Amino acid sequence: MPKNKMRTRKSAAKRMEYTGTGKIKFRSNFNSHLLTRKSSTRKRNLQMAKILSPDLAAGVKTMLPYGQ
């Protein structure tokens, strides 16, 4: 067993995943409660998965080194 084994951040692995092309997909926030005051269009758009911007993706790739 190597001493410098890279470990996956489990909190990030539960919230994000890689797409087939290597981008990082995540679920939008603001969609769990207080939904009665939000419009149907807004709630529908919040349900869709989002793609992480490339400048933030570099940091997330260190948290998910093995493509979780």
C-alpha positions in Angstrom: 0.0 0.0 0.0 1.6 3.3 -1.0 1.9 6.0 1.7 0.8 8.8 -0.5 -2.6 7.3 -1.5 -5.1 9.9 -2.8 -8.4 9.7 -1.0 -11.8 10.8 -2.3 -13.7 13.5 -0.4 -16.8 11.6 0.4 -18.9 14.7 0.9 -18.0 15.9 -2.7 -18.7 12.4 -4.1 -22.2 12.4 -2.7 -23.0 15.8 -4.3 -21.1 15.7 -7.7 -20.3 13.3 -10.4 -18.4 13.3 -13.7 -20.2 13.3 -17.0 -19.1 11.1 -19.9 -17.1 14.0 -21.4 -15.3 14.7 -18.1 -17.3 17.7 -16.9 -18.7 17.8 -13.4 -22.4 17.7 -12.9 -24.1 18.8 -9.7 -27.6 19.3 -8.3 -28.9 22.8 -7.9 -29.6 24.3 -4.5 -32.7 26.2 -3.3 -35.0 23.3 -4.2 -35.7 21.6 -0.9 -38.1 23.7 1.1 -40.2 26.9 0.9 -41.4 25.8 -2.5 -44.9 27.4 -2.3 -43.6 30.9 -3.0 -41.5 29.9 -6.0 -43.0 29.8 -9.4 -43.4 26.5 -11.3 -40.9 27.7 -14.0 -38.3 28.4 -11.3 -38.8 25.1 -9.6 -38.6 23.2 -12.9 -35.3 24.9 -13.8 -34.0 24.2 -10.3 -34.6 20.4 -10.8 -32.2 20.2 -13.7 -28.6 19.3 -13.1 -26.0 22.0 -13.7 -22.5 21.8 -15.1 -19.7 23.2 -12.9 -17.8 26.1 -14.4 -14.2 25.2 -15.5 -12.5 27.5 -13.0 -14.2 25.7 -10.1 -13.8 22.3 -11.7 -10.1 22.2 -11.1 -10.6 22.3 -7.3 -13.3 19.6 -7.4 -11.1 17.3 -9.5 -8.6 17.2 -6.6 -11.5 16.1 -4.3 -12.7 13.4 -6.8 -9.4 12.0 -8.1 -10.8 8.7 -9.3 -13.8 9.9 -11.2 -16.4 9.0 -8.6 
